[in-house]
């Protein structure tokens, strides 16, 4: 379901130079900008997931930040439970 | 699955089993980084809108945390050209936006955007080049005195930079340029010192609480230093460190923001 991403360079080399082979890796994609959180549902759906876990806290629930994420999941028809 | 715990290592990270990491996390109230390829997100979604109403103090110390990621990753012994390019842009964005984001709050959308972008770039940098000893000093401050991670890093960063300056003076001079200072014709030493001073001045301008306000005194330094010696990021810090170094660094950090 999840895209295979490169191995993090945990066996990192100190003083990487022209004599070393560098393994540089990052997340598969970065979705960035004002309102990007509305894309959460769409992205989760694209990964083929049916259920999601939302990890949050009381403060974020009170401020309506968590709701922006759950609204997006609702719109995409993804079931979720919150922690 | 391989999980590395960067503890007590100078050059060679010890490899631990999953059980060891779980045990560590259970016994100690310490922030422990757990890194493995399964932790890399497939997509990362970053929305500056969610930070618009963040209060000034939280904006200030989380922003300084992002700057710490950028700078420590930039001068790390494991840095590479990919990471350096990201770090340079991250530092430039944060240097230009952190004061505005802190004091203008929700009235400055561009500053919030730049901070989110700077913080994202900084994280893409340090995940590959690892960090420095500010990230060995902040976790024990959090564990024993509940100093937020960002506050610990904000206070330790200028002190750690001063300590590390002579390892890569060229990179510290470049920092001054990224903070929009003119270093043309300057001595390398003066330019590098200016790089450190830019961060010190930034910290002075921001509403970050002092370590003393969390009840930390000189008497706590030996304990904090012993814990910092266990910090993982020591192996990629530009300079090697001893417990005595941490005594001096914590003493310096205690003087800031009072």
Interface residues (C-beta under 8 A of the other chain):
Chain A: X2 X3 X5 X6 X7 X8 X9 X10 X11 X12 X13 X14 X15 X16 X22 X24 X25 X26 X27 X28 X29 X30 X31 X32 X33 X34 X35 X36 X37 X39 X40 X43 X47 X63 X65 X68
Chain B: X2 X4 X11 X13 X35 X36 X37 X39 X40 X41 X42 X43 X44 X45 X46 X47 X48 X49 X50 X53 X77 X78 X79 X80 X82 X83 X109 X113 X116 X117 X120 X124 X127 X128 X130 X235 X236
